[in-house]
Amino acid sequence: MTLLGINFLNVSITALVVIYVFVCLMMILLVLMQRPKQEGLGAAFGANTTDQLFGARTTNVLQKGTVYMAVLFFVLTLTLAILVQKKNQVSSLAKAPAVAEEAAAPAEPPKSLSEELPAGTTPTPVETPPAPAPVETPPAPVETPPTDQPAEVKPADPTTPPAPAEGDKTPPQ
């Protein structure tokens, strides 16, 4: 729907929206001008003014004008809905071939590294740095509370077995 670079669908939608706004404003004006039983907002425009303008049958003219504007309002609403739907459909169809071409292309299986490299070159192995060695912290010195009696420390003799504890009933070997 483009001719000489003009998209007539967009132009027609824009023109119909302008007419639609005009019809809405006219319908509001006609409804406000009507005067039920010689009262209401219609009296603000002057009772004699509308009588002189439209004749003695002012109410009939305003009612018919309101009916015509209401019919025009609904026709424009339906027309705009159809045109906007068509515009969305055309724009989605324009995107569809690009997606279809991508889907139609056969998917190649992934290549291995040796197939991707040029002939005559060999891949060099990547060396990973060694993991850092765990840092050992020296044990904290254990402090013993001072006692009244001095403790005797004898060097341990590796050839003699340890002495049994007080509650131990097994004889030493």
C-alpha positions in Angstrom: 0.0 0.0 0.0 2.9 2.4 -0.7 3.0 4.5 -3.8 5.7 7.0 -4.4 7.0 6.5 -0.8 3.6 7.3 0.8 2.1 4.7 3.0 -1.7 5.2 2.4 -2.6 3.0 5.3 -0.9 5.4 7.8 -2.2 8.5 6.0 -5.8 7.2 6.1 -5.5 6.3 9.8 -4.2 9.7 10.6 -6.9 11.5 8.6 -9.7 9.3 10.2 -8.3 10.1 13.7 -8.6 13.8 13.0 -12.2 13.4 11.7 -12.9 11.2 14.8 -11.8 13.9 17.2 -13.9 16.5 15.3 -17.0 14.3 15.5 -16.4 13.7 19.2 -16.3 17.5 19.9 -19.4 18.1 17.8 -21.3 15.4 19.5 -20.4 16.9 22.9 -21.5 20.3 21.8 -24.8 19.0 20.4 -25.6 17.1 23.6 -24.8 20.2 25.7 -27.0 22.4 23.5 -30.1 20.3 24.0 -32.4 21.7 26.6 -34.8 19.3 28.3 -38.1 21.1 29.0 -36.6 24.6 28.4 -33.9 24.1 31.1 -30.3 22.9 31.3 -27.2 24.0 29.5 -29.1 24.7 26.3 -30.5 27.8 28.1 -26.9 29.1 28.5 -26.7 29.5 24.7 -29.9 31.5 24.8 -33.3 29.9 24.2 -34.2 32.4 21.4 -30.8 32.0 19.7 -31.3 28.3 18.9 -34.9 28.9 18.0 -33.9 31.6 15.5 -31.0 29.5 14.1 -32.8 26.2 13.7 -36.4 27.4 13.7 -39.3 26.5 16.0 -38.3 22.8 16.0 -34.9 23.3 17.6 -35.2 20.2 19.7 -35.8 18.0 16.7 -32.8 19.5 14.8 -30.4 18.9 17.8 -31.7 15.4 18.4 -31.2 14.5 14.7 -27.8 16.1 14.7 -26.9 14.0 17.8 -28.1 10.9 16.2 -26.1 11.5 13.0 -23.0 12.3 15.0 -23.4 9.1 17.1 -23.8 7.0 14.0 -20.7 8.6 12.4 -18.8 8.1 15.7 -19.5 4.3 15.7 -18.7 4.0 12.0 -15.4 5.8 12.4 -14.6 3.6 15.5 -15.1 0.4 13.5 -13.2 1.7 10.5 -10.3 2.7 12.6 -10.2 -0.6 14.4 -10.1 -2.5 11.1 -7.4 -0.3 9.6 -5.2 -0.5 12.7 -5.6 -4.3 12.7 -4.6 -4.4 9.0 -1.6 -2.2 9.8 -0.5 -4.5 12.6 -1.0 -7.5 10.3 1.1 -6.0 7.5 3.9 -5.1 9.9 3.9 -8.6 11.4 4.0 -10.2 7.9 7.0 -8.0 7.0 8.9 -9.5 10.0 7.8 -13.1 9.3 10.0 -13.8 6.2 13.2 -12.9 8.1 12.2 -15.3 10.8 11.3 -18.0 8.3 14.6 -17.7 6.5 16.5 -18.2 9.8 14.4 -21.2 10.6 14.8 -22.7 7.1 18.6 -22.6 7.2 19.8 -26.1 8.3 21.7 -26.0 11.6 25.3 -27.2 11.2 26.7 -29.5 13.9 29.3 -27.8 16.1 32.8 -28.1 14.8 35.6 -29.4 17.0 38.7 -27.3 17.6 40.9 -29.2 15.3 38.4 -28.6 12.4 38.3 -24.9 13.0 42.1 -24.4 13.0 44.0 -24.0 9.8 45.8 -27.1 8.4 49.3 -27.6 9.8 48.8 -25.9 13.1 48.3 -27.8 16.3 46.6 -26.5 19.3 48.8 -25.7 22.2 47.6 -26.9 25.6 46.8 -24.2 28.0 48.6 -24.6 31.3 46.7 -23.9 34.4 48.6 -22.4 37.3 48.9 -24.7 40.3 46.6 -24.2 43.1 48.1 -22.4 46.0 49.3 -24.6 48.9 47.3 -24.3 52.1 48.9 -22.1 54.7 49.5 -24.0 57.9 49.4 -21.8 61.0 51.4 -23.0 64.1 49.2 -24.1 67.0 48.7 -21.6 69.7 50.6 -22.3 72.9 48.5 -23.7 75.6 48.8 -21.8 78.8 48.4 -23.8 82.0 47.4 -22.1 85.2 50.2 -21.8 87.8 50.1 -24.4 90.6 51.6 -24.4 94.0 53.8 -27.4 93.2 56.5 -27.2 90.5 55.9 -29.6 87.7 58.7 -32.0 86.9 59.3 -32.6 83.2 61.3 -35.6 82.3 62.5 -36.2 78.9 60.7 -39.1 77.2 62.8 -42.2 76.6 61.9 -43.8 73.3 62.7 -47.3 74.5 60.5 -47.4 77.5 56.8 -47.7 77.2 54.6 -45.1 78.7 53.4 -45.6 82.3 49.8 -46.7 82.7 47.2 -44.2 83.9 45.6 -44.4 87.3 42.4 -45.9 86.1 44.1 -48.3 83.6 44.1 -51.9 84.8 46.2 -53.4 82.1 49.7 -54.4 83.3 52.7 -52.9 81.5 54.5 -55.2 79.2 
